[in-house]
């Protein structure tokens, strides 16, 4: 049963202490037709800020390169202005790369939030649980055994990711899918799939090995409209589907018994959202390669930005619902900002974006493990 919350009313165990406690504030927005929508003021503000940062980073990334452009020139070219050279650089060379980065970041962020919520574990991320490695095996098999083109490599990555997801579900299933068993099976599958990646690399010739290594690093170099259109179609279908399950996911965080009592079909919800998230991860990996740690860090950072101070000491997975949106926006910000940094901060040696996210994400993972160990959760 939902209660009406007045505009600006604080909720939480320390609501009576007012604004100084940082308690969560919810505002009810009512339409003329009597509809009422509850908005978390803090989450809404953070979401708008992340959206603005993502768009600003995208404009900065479009304007950077061998032919630099000012933000005003980029915006003019995007809206049909500028000369023919600027139009070509923006629309044909740089805009597709930025759009792929934004879409991949959203896909990884949303799917990471789903995995961490279902597993109820901050380490429940697609790249930790083996789904990225499964996509890598599929892509490498397409390169080594079929000498596939870009479309064939993408199809192999999707097939490998989805096949890995189905295998992990079957191995982890025992009267349903439960968090820690799912995580343990995923970690074991990740180790086995990494061994398969090494085996495929030994079977490749020098040209195939170079191509496979470049793909496995994770990069936005050379991405065009051929990658934007299918990924945009997948995100347009699957992201709203996951948002639709935001309320059942919130109920799952209270435990299976409570979710059953509230009318949630627990096993069905888990299967649908996990399979949807697996396909989303596979599509994003097919477009840009297995860019690591974005799916792990984006939901955690979004959670820390939205939790009030009296909850920030708590552990667990990010809260679903609004945090699915915020996790996607955070993933877009992280990936576009990392791509800009990989191009501008290392001089002439431009790094693939996957290298930078791997270094930063690895440091974050070590910090997260130390925090969880200190809290007695691992």
VOPAGU-2260 file (C-alpha; in pm, 1 decimal, decimal comma):
REM VOPAGU-2260
SITE   aa  ch    i         X         Y         Z
SITE  UNK   A    0       0,0       0,0       0,0
SITE  UNK   A    1     144,5     336,5    -101,7
SITE  UNK   A    2     103,8     649,6     102,3
SITE  UNK   A    3      76,9    1002,1     -31,4
SITE  UNK   A    4     384,0    1205,9      51,1
SITE  UNK   A    5     357,0    1580,6      65,8
SITE  UNK   A    6     590,3    1798,7    -133,5
SITE  UNK   A    7     932,4    1816,8      31,4
SITE  UNK   A    8     849,6    1566,7     307,7
SITE  UNK   A    9    1151,2    1373,2     436,2
SITE  UNK   A   10    1125,9     997,6     470,3
SITE  UNK   A   11    1353,7     753,4     650,4
SITE  UNK   A   12    1450,6     658,0    1003,3
SITE  UNK   A   13    1582,4    1007,1    1073,6
SITE  UNK   A   14    1310,7    1203,4     895,9
SITE  UNK   A   15    1233,5    1398,7    1209,1
SITE  UNK   A   16    1577,8    1557,2    1214,9
SITE  UNK   A   17    1509,1    1752,0     897,1
SITE  UNK   A   18    1739,3    1849,7     616,9
SITE  UNK   A   19    2059,1    1821,7     819,1
SITE  UNK   A   20    2043,9    1443,1     822,9
SITE  UNK   A   21    2040,4    1414,7     442,9
SITE  UNK   A   22    1719,6    1208,4     457,2
SITE  UNK   A   23    1557,4    1108,2     133,2
SITE  UNK   A   24    1290,1    1352,1      13,8
SITE  UNK   A   25    1001,3    1252,6    -210,1
SITE  UNK   A   26     775,7    1492,9    -394,6
SITE  UNK   A   27     430,5    1406,8    -525,5
SITE  UNK   A   28     351,6    1553,7    -867,7
SITE  UNK   A   29     -19,6    1556,8    -954,9
SITE  UNK   A   30    -170,5    1615,5   -1298,0
SITE  UNK   A   31    -502,6    1780,0   -1379,1
SITE  UNK   A   32    -655,0    1437,9   -1447,1
SITE  UNK   A   33    -584,7    1317,7   -1095,8
SITE  UNK   A   34    -273,6    1111,7   -1173,3
SITE  UNK   A   35       0,4    1124,4    -912,5
SITE  UNK   A   36     369,4    1048,8    -958,2
SITE  UNK   A   37     616,8    1026,9    -673,5
SITE  UNK   A   38     957,2    1171,8    -754,5
SITE  UNK   A   39    1266,3    1125,9    -546,5
SITE  UNK   A   40    1403,8    1480,8    -544,4
SITE  UNK   A   41    1766,3    1377,3    -496,5
SITE  UNK   A   42    1754,1    1103,1    -760,9
SITE  UNK   A   43    1585,5    1336,3   -1010,2
SITE  UNK   A   44    1846,4    1605,9    -954,7
SITE  UNK   A   45    2131,5    1355,0    -988,9
SITE  UNK   A   46    1975,4    1212,5   -1306,0
SITE  UNK   A   47    1947,5    1555,3   -1467,5
SITE  UNK   A   48    2306,5    1632,7   -1368,3
SITE  UNK   A   49    2435,6    1305,2   -1514,2
SITE  UNK   A   50    2241,6    1364,6   -1835,4
SITE  UNK   A   51    2393,5    1712,3   -1867,3
SITE  UNK   A   52    2744,1    1576,9   -1800,1
SITE  UNK   A   53    2699,1    1298,1   -2056,1
SITE  UNK   A   54    2583,9    1542,9   -2324,6
SITE  UNK   A   55    2864,6    1787,1   -2243,1
SITE  UNK   A   56    3122,8    1507,4   -2257,6
SITE  UNK   A   57    2977,2    1392,5   -2590,5
SITE  UNK   A   58    3010,5    1743,5   -2737,4
SITE  UNK   A   59    3367,7    1769,0   -2606,8
SITE  UNK   A   60    3454,2    1429,1   -2755,6
SITE  UNK   A   61    3307,2    1521,1   -3094,2
SITE  UNK   A   62    3511,1    1840,9   -3093,2
SITE  UNK   A   63    3842,3    1672,6   -3010,2
SITE  UNK   A   64    4080,5    1514,6   -3256,2
SITE  UNK   A   65    4326,1    1608,2   -3530,5
SITE  UNK   A   66    4076,6    1870,4   -3648,4
SITE  UNK   A   67    3960,9    2036,4   -3324,5
SITE  UNK   A   68    3626,4    2212,7   -3308,9
SITE  UNK   A   69    3477,0    2442,0   -3048,3
SITE  UNK   A   70    3151,5    2339,9   -2873,6
SITE  UNK   A   71    2963,0    2607,7   -3067,3
SITE  UNK   A   72    3095,1    2468,7   -3396,7
SITE  UNK   A   73    2997,7    2115,3   -3293,6
SITE  UNK   A   74    2646,0    2223,2   -3200,2
SITE  UNK   A   75    2614,9    2418,5   -3525,8
SITE  UNK   A   76    2719,7    2112,9   -3728,6
SITE  UNK   A   77    2479,2    1889,9   -3536,5
SITE  UNK   A   78    2191,3    2124,3   -3614,2
SITE  UNK   A   79    2270,1    2152,9   -3984,5
SITE  UNK   A   80    2509,0    2448,9   -3981,1
SITE  UNK   A   81    2881,0    2472,3   -4046,1
SITE  UNK   A   82    3070,0    2409,1   -4367,5
SITE  UNK   A   83    3085,0    2083,8   -4563,9
SITE  UNK   A   84    3407,3    1973,6   -4394,7
SITE  UNK   A   85    3265,1    2015,7   -4046,2
SITE  UNK   A   86    2948,3    1834,6   -4146,7
SITE  UNK   A   87    3151,4    1538,7   -4273,8
SITE  UNK   A   88    3375,1    1523,7   -3966,8
SITE  UNK   A   89    3085,9    1544,6   -3722,1
SITE  UNK   A   90    2819,1    1331,0   -3889,1
SITE  UNK   A   91    3029,7    1068,4   -4065,7
SITE  UNK   A   92    3338,5    1030,5   -3846,3
SITE  UNK   A   93    3284,0    1136,6   -3486,6
SITE  UNK   A   94    2911,6    1129,1   -3408,5
SITE  UNK   A   95    2870,9     750,6   -3466,2
SITE  UNK   A   96    3163,4     679,4   -3233,6
SITE  UNK   A   97    3014,9     897,5   -2959,4
SITE  UNK   A   98    2668,0     746,1   -3000,5
SITE  UNK   A   99    2811,4     394,8   -2973,1
SITE  UNK   A  100    2991,0     502,7   -2655,2
SITE  UNK   A  101    2674,0     646,2   -2504,2
SITE  UNK   A  102    2461,8     343,4   -2595,4
SITE  UNK   A  103    2722,4      92,6   -2476,0
SITE  UNK   A  104    2758,1     283,5   -2149,2
SITE  UNK   A  105    2381,2     282,9   -2095,1
SITE  UNK   A  106    2358,4     -88,5   -2178,3
SITE  UNK   A  107    2640,8    -185,2   -1942,1
SITE  UNK   A  108    2515,1      41,6   -1664,4
SITE  UNK   A  109    2154,5     -84,2   -1671,9
SITE  UNK   A  110    2252,5    -450,5   -1706,9
SITE  UNK   A  111    2506,3    -417,2   -1426,5
SITE  UNK   A  112    2238,3    -275,8   -1197,6
SITE  UNK   A  113    2009,0    -568,0   -1283,2
SITE  UNK   A  114    2276,8    -829,3   -1213,3
SITE  UNK   A  115    2377,2    -669,1    -884,0
SITE  UNK   A  116    2014,4    -637,8    -774,4
SITE  UNK   A  117    1919,7    -996,7    -859,1
SITE  UNK   A  118    2236,2   -1143,1    -706,9
SITE  UNK   A  119    2216,0    -898,3    -412,1
SITE  UNK   A  120    2592,1    -869,8    -441,0
SITE  UNK   A  121    2798,2    -565,4    -545,2
SITE  UNK   A  122    3034,1    -801,7    -731,2
SITE  UNK   A  123    2750,4    -938,0    -945,3
SITE  UNK   A  124    2864,2    -779,5   -1270,1
SITE  UNK   A  125    2854,0    -924,9   -1624,4
SITE  UNK   A  126    3230,0    -893,9   -1671,9
SITE  UNK   A  127    3297,8   -1064,3   -1337,0
SITE  UNK   A  128    3041,8   -1343,3   -1391,7
SITE  UNK   A  129    3173,0   -1454,0   -1730,8
SITE  UNK   A  130    2924,8   -1304,8   -1976,3
SITE  UNK   A  131    3185,5   -1077,9   -2136,1
SITE  UNK   A  132    3422,8   -1374,5   -2161,9
SITE  UNK   A  133    3148,9   -1575,8   -2329,9
SITE  UNK   A  134    3105,0   -1302,4   -2587,6
SITE  UNK   A  135    3481,8   -1299,5   -2637,9
SITE  UNK   A  136    3484,5   -1674,3   -2702,8
SITE  UNK   A  137    3208,3   -1637,5   -2961,1
SITE  UNK   A  138    3384,6   -1349,4   -3135,2
SITE  UNK   A  139    3722,5   -1525,2   -3136,2
SITE  UNK   A  140    3569,0   -1845,1   -3273,1
SITE  UNK   A  141    3418,4   -1641,3   -3557,3
SITE  UNK   A  142    3756,1   -1480,4   -3629,5
SITE  UNK   A  143    3974,8   -1791,9   -3601,8
SITE  UNK   A  144    3755,6   -2060,0   -3758,1
SITE  UNK   A  145    3539,0   -1862,7   -4002,2
SITE  UNK   A  146    3751,3   -1554,7   -4082,3
SITE  UNK   A  147    3430,8   -1359,0   -4026,9
SITE  UNK   A  148    3378,6    -995,6   -4117,3
SITE  UNK   A  149    3262,9    -732,0   -3869,0
SITE  UNK   A  150    2902,5    -851,8   -3887,2
SITE  UNK   A  151    3007,3   -1213,6   -3830,6
SITE  UNK   A  152    3221,8   -1117,6   -3532,0
SITE  UNK   A  153    2928,8    -926,2   -3381,0
SITE  UNK   A  154    2697,0   -1222,3   -3438,4
SITE  UNK   A  155    2950,9   -1454,6   -3276,1
SITE  UNK   A  156    2979,8   -1225,0   -2974,9
SITE  UNK   A  157    2602,4   -1215,7   -2927,9
SITE  UNK   A  158    2575,9   -1594,0   -2966,3
SITE  UNK   A  159    2860,7   -1651,0   -2720,2
SITE  UNK   A  160    2715,5   -1413,6   -2460,9
SITE  UNK   A  161    2363,7   -1554,5   -2481,3
SITE  UNK   A  162    2489,8   -1913,8   -2478,9
SITE  UNK   A  163    2701,7   -1839,9   -2172,7
SITE  UNK   A  164    2402,0   -1686,3   -1998,4
SITE  UNK   A  165    2183,3   -1989,5   -2064,3
SITE  UNK   A  166    2457,6   -2226,4   -1945,5
SITE  UNK   A  167    2510,2   -2031,1   -1622,5
SITE  UNK   A  168    2134,3   -2023,5   -1557,8
SITE  UNK   A  169    2108,9   -2401,1   -1598,6
SITE  UNK   A  170    2411,0   -2469,8   -1377,5
SITE  UNK   A  171    2293,6   -2227,7   -1107,5
SITE  UNK   A  172    1931,4   -2344,1   -1111,2
SITE  UNK   A  173    1818,8   -2535,9    -804,2
SITE  UNK   A  174    1456,9   -2464,9    -720,8
SITE  UNK   A  175    1520,8   -2118,3    -860,4
SITE  UNK   A  176    1820,5   -1889,5    -906,2
SITE  UNK   A  177    1972,5   -1750,8    -587,8
SITE  UNK   A  178    2231,6   -1480,3    -551,5
SITE  UNK   A  179    2547,4   -1641,9    -416,7
SITE  UNK   A  180    2509,7   -1963,8    -616,7
SITE  UNK   A  181    2461,3   -1755,7    -931,3
SITE  UNK   A  182    2773,8   -1550,7    -853,4
SITE  UNK   A  183    2987,9   -1856,6    -774,9
SITE  UNK   A  184    2881,3   -2038,6   -1091,5
SITE  UNK   A  185    2948,4   -1723,1   -1293,0
SITE  UNK   A  186    3298,2   -1680,9   -1150,4
SITE  UNK   A  187    3378,2   -2044,9   -1228,5
SITE  UNK   A  188    3243,3   -2006,9   -1581,4
SITE  UNK   A  189    3452,6   -1692,5   -1624,7
SITE  UNK   A  190    3772,1   -1884,0   -1542,9
SITE  UNK   A  191    3685,2   -2164,0   -1786,1
SITE  UNK   A  192    3591,8   -1922,5   -2063,7
SITE  UNK   A  193    3915,5   -1729,3   -2017,4
SITE  UNK   A  194    4103,6   -2056,3   -2069,5
SITE  UNK   A  195    3905,1   -2106,6   -2392,0
SITE  UNK   A  196    4005,5   -1755,3   -2502,8
SITE  UNK   A  197    4372,6   -1844,6   -2452,5
SITE  UNK   A  198    4323,7   -2170,8   -2644,0
SITE  UNK   A  199    4166,8   -1988,5   -2938,5
SITE  UNK   A  200    4452,7   -1738,7   -2939,8
SITE  UNK   A  201    4702,7   -2024,6   -2978,1
SITE  UNK   A  202    4509,6   -2147,2   -3283,4
SITE  UNK   A  203    4512,7   -1808,7   -3456,4
SITE  UNK   A  204    4772,8   -1690,7   -3704,2
SITE  UNK   A  205    4946,6   -1358,1   -3657,2
SITE  UNK   A  206    4684,6   -1158,5   -3847,7
SITE  UNK   A  207    4392,0   -1322,6   -3670,1
SITE  UNK   A  208    4563,3   -1290,1   -3331,3
SITE  UNK   A  209    4622,3    -918,3   -3386,4
SITE  UNK   A  210    4261,6    -865,1   -3487,6
SITE  UNK   A  211    4135,3   -1069,1   -3192,5
SITE  UNK   A  212    4356,7    -883,6   -2944,4
SITE  UNK   A  213    4233,2    -548,0   -3073,3
SITE  UNK   A  214    3870,9    -656,8   -3037,5
SITE  UNK   A  215    3919,9    -803,8   -2689,7
SITE  UNK   A  216    4075,3    -483,5   -2558,2
SITE  UNK   A  217    3749,4    -296,7   -2609,3
SITE  UNK   A  218    3760,3      11,4   -2825,7
SITE  UNK   A  219    3540,1     268,9   -2997,1
SITE  UNK   A  220    3788,8     326,8   -3279,0
SITE  UNK   A  221    3636,1     296,4   -3624,6
SITE  UNK   A  222    3279,9     262,7   -3500,1
SITE  UNK   A  223    3021,6     381,7   -3751,8
SITE  UNK   A  224    2653,1     387,1   -3823,0
SITE  UNK   A  225    2661,8      10,4   -3887,1
SITE  UNK   A  226    2716,6     -36,4   -3513,3
SITE  UNK   A  227    2489,9     248,6   -3398,7
SITE  UNK   A  228    2166,4     136,2   -3564,7
SITE  UNK   A  229    2140,6    -225,4   -3438,5
SITE  UNK   A  230    2259,0    -130,8   -3088,9
SITE  UNK   A  231    2010,4     157,0   -3072,7
SITE  UNK   A  232    1730,0     -79,8   -3175,5
SITE  UNK   A  233    1826,8    -332,4   -2906,8
SITE  UNK   A  234    1847,6     -63,2   -2637,6
SITE  UNK   A  235    1515,2      89,6   -2746,5
SITE  UNK   A  236    1343,5    -245,9   -2686,4
SITE  UNK   A  237    1529,2    -398,0   -2391,3
SITE  UNK   A  238    1602,5     -97,1   -2168,1
SITE  UNK   A  239    1231,2      -0,5   -2134,1
SITE  UNK   A  240    1151,8    -367,8   -2068,5
SITE  UNK   A  241    1396,1    -372,4   -1777,0
SITE  UNK   A  242    1258,2     -42,2   -1646,0
SITE  UNK   A  243     912,0    -197,8   -1653,7
SITE  UNK   A  244    1036,9    -458,5   -1405,8
SITE  UNK   A  245    1175,9    -193,8   -1170,5
SITE  UNK   A  246     899,3    -243,1    -913,0
SITE  UNK   A  247     929,1    -626,8    -897,9
SITE  UNK   A  248    1306,5    -589,4    -867,4
SITE  UNK   A  249    1257,0    -356,7    -571,7
SITE  UNK   A  250    1039,1    -618,7    -406,6
SITE  UNK   A  251    1303,5    -887,4    -466,2
SITE  UNK   A  252    1551,3    -690,1    -256,7
SITE  UNK   A  253    1334,2    -756,5      48,5
SITE  UNK   A  254    1376,9   -1131,9       3,3
SITE  UNK   A  255    1189,9   -1403,3    -181,5
SITE  UNK   A  256     928,5   -1460,1      89,9
SITE  UNK   A  257     835,8   -1092,9     108,5
SITE  UNK   A  258     827,7   -1069,0    -270,7
SITE  UNK   A  259     597,5   -1372,7    -293,8
SITE  UNK   A  260     371,0   -1220,0     -29,7
SITE  UNK   A  261     348,9    -900,5    -236,5
SITE  UNK   A  262     243,5   -1094,4    -545,6
SITE  UNK   A  263     574,9   -1104,9    -733,1
SITE  UNK   A  264     640,2   -1418,8    -939,5
SITE  UNK   A  265     998,3   -1439,4    -824,4
SITE  UNK   A  266    1144,1   -1705,1   -1054,9
SITE  UNK   A  267     970,2   -1567,1   -1361,7
SITE  UNK   A  268    1090,9   -1212,9   -1289,6
SITE  UNK   A  269    1448,1   -1330,7   -1232,5
SITE  UNK   A  270    1457,6   -1530,4   -1555,7
SITE  UNK   A  271    1308,8   -1252,5   -1767,4
SITE  UNK   A  272    1528,0    -971,8   -1635,1
SITE  UNK   A  273    1846,9   -1178,2   -1639,1
SITE  UNK   A  274    1793,3   -1304,1   -1993,6
SITE  UNK   A  275    1709,9    -950,6   -2105,3
SITE  UNK   A  276    2022,2    -814,0   -1937,2
SITE  UNK   A  277    2235,7   -1088,4   -2094,0
SITE  UNK   A  278    2114,5    -999,8   -2444,7
SITE  UNK   A  279    2176,5    -631,1   -2371,6
SITE  UNK   A  280    2533,0    -703,4   -2254,7
SITE  UNK   A  281    2597,2    -925,8   -2557,1
SITE  UNK   A  282    2475,6    -657,1   -2798,6
SITE  UNK   A  283    2690,5    -389,5   -2632,7
SITE  UNK   A  284    2993,8    -619,3   -2632,7
SITE  UNK   A  285    2938,5    -698,4   -2999,3
SITE  UNK   A  286    2941,3    -325,2   -3078,8
SITE  UNK   A  287    3248,9    -218,4   -2882,2
SITE  UNK   A  288    3419,4    -527,7   -2744,2
SITE  UNK   A  289    3433,9    -640,8   -2380,2
SITE  UNK   A  290    3494,8    -301,7   -2217,7
SITE  UNK   A  291    3557,0    -396,6   -1857,4
SITE  UNK   A  292    3431,7    -265,9   -1523,7
SITE  UNK   A  293    3174,8     -14,7   -1652,0
SITE  UNK   A  294    2892,3    -251,9   -1557,9
SITE  UNK   A  295    3052,2    -302,4   -1215,7
SITE  UNK   A  296    3122,4      57,9   -1120,8
SITE  UNK   A  297    2831,7     250,9   -1277,0
SITE  UNK   A  298    2554,8     110,6   -1049,2
SITE  UNK   A  299    2773,1     150,5    -740,1
SITE  UNK   A  300    2858,6     512,3    -816,9
SITE  UNK   A  301    2494,5     590,3    -897,7
SITE  UNK   A  302    2391,1     438,9    -566,3
SITE  UNK   A  303    2643,3     644,4    -371,4
SITE  UNK   A  304    2522,4     964,9    -535,2
SITE  UNK   A  305    2158,5     899,5    -451,8
SITE  UNK   A  306    2167,6     743,9    -105,6
SITE  UNK   A  307    2118,3     983,0     186,2
SITE  UNK   A  308    2402,1    1008,8     435,0
SITE  UNK   A  309    2239,1     787,8     697,3
SITE  UNK   A  310    2234,7     497,0     448,0
SITE  UNK   A  311    2574,2     535,2     281,8
SITE  UNK   A  312    2742,1     305,6     527,1
SITE  UNK   A  313    2519,7      15,6     421,7
SITE  UNK   A  314    2618,0    -246,6     171,3
SITE  UNK   A  315    2430,4    -450,0     -79,9
SITE  UNK   A  316    2333,3    -406,0    -440,3
SITE  UNK   A  317    2212,3     -78,9    -585,7
SITE  UNK   A  318    1843,4     -10,9    -541,3
SITE  UNK   A  319    1637,2     -74,5    -856,6
SITE  UNK   A  320    1364,9     148,7    -996,1
SITE  UNK   A  321    1515,1     496,1   -1044,6
SITE  UNK   A  322    1864,4     355,0   -1003,8
SITE  UNK   A  323    1828,2     161,1   -1327,0
SITE  UNK   A  324    1798,4     491,8   -1509,0
SITE  UNK   A  325    2077,1     652,1   -1308,3
SITE  UNK   A  326    2304,0     351,3   -1358,3
SITE  UNK   A  327    2256,0     377,5   -1733,6
SITE  UNK   A  328    2333,3     750,3   -1730,4
SITE  UNK   A  329    2637,0     691,0   -1510,8
SITE  UNK   A  330    2760,1     421,1   -1750,4
SITE  UNK   A  331    2727,2     664,5   -2042,2
SITE  UNK   A  332    2920,0     931,8   -1851,3
SITE  UNK   A  333    3197,5     690,3   -1752,8
SITE  UNK   A  334    3247,4     548,3   -2100,1
SITE  UNK   A  335    3240,2     877,4   -2292,1
SITE  UNK   A  336    3465,0    1047,1   -2035,5
SITE  UNK   A  337    3707,6     753,5   -2044,4
SITE  UNK   A  338    3714,5     763,8   -2424,8
SITE  UNK   A  339    3792,2    1137,3   -2417,8
SITE  UNK   A  340    4068,8    1081,3   -2160,7
SITE  UNK   A  341    4220,3     791,9   -2356,0
SITE  UNK   A  342    4248,3    1017,4   -2662,1
SITE  UNK   A  343    4370,4    1338,2   -2497,4
SITE  UNK   A  344    4580,5    1249,9   -2191,4
SITE  UNK   A  345    4848,3    1027,2   -2343,6
SITE  UNK   A  346    4986,1    1242,1   -2624,1
SITE  UNK   A  347    5024,5    1071,1   -2957,4
SITE  UNK   A  348    4970,8     727,0   -2801,3
SITE  UNK   A  349    4593,3     700,0   -2800,3
SITE  UNK   A  350    4480,3     412,7   -2580,7
SITE  UNK   A  351    4175,8     196,0   -2645,7
SITE  UNK   A  352    3906,6     293,0   -2399,7
SITE  UNK   A  353    3901,3     -60,6   -2258,1
SITE  UNK   A  354    4257,5     -18,5   -2129,4
SITE  UNK   A  355    4169,1     290,3   -1927,6
SITE  UNK   A  356    3844,8     148,0   -1787,0
SITE  UNK   A  357    4030,4    -169,8   -1695,0
SITE  UNK   A  358    4297,1      18,6   -1498,3
SITE  UNK   A  359    4050,4     244,5   -1317,8
SITE  UNK   A  360    3794,0     -30,5   -1268,0
SITE  UNK   A  361    4053,9    -269,4   -1130,2
SITE  UNK   A  362    4149,9     -13,2    -867,3
SITE  UNK   A  363    3784,1      38,2    -781,9
SITE  UNK   A  364    3733,7    -339,4    -751,8
SITE  UNK   A  365    4022,1    -367,1    -505,0
SITE  UNK   A  366    3875,3     -82,4    -299,7
SITE  UNK   A  367    3531,5    -245,6    -308,9
SITE  UNK   A  368    3669,5    -581,5    -195,8
SITE  UNK   A  369    3856,3    -414,9      90,1
SITE  UNK   A  370    3541,1    -227,0     193,6
SITE  UNK   A  371    3324,9    -539,4     180,3
SITE  UNK   A  372    3584,8    -738,9     377,3
SITE  UNK   A  373    3606,9    -468,1     641,0
SITE  UNK   A  374    3228,9    -473,9     675,7
SITE  UNK   A  375    3236,0    -855,3     712,8
SITE  UNK   A  376    3035,9    -925,3     397,0
SITE  UNK   A  377    3310,7   -1122,4     213,2
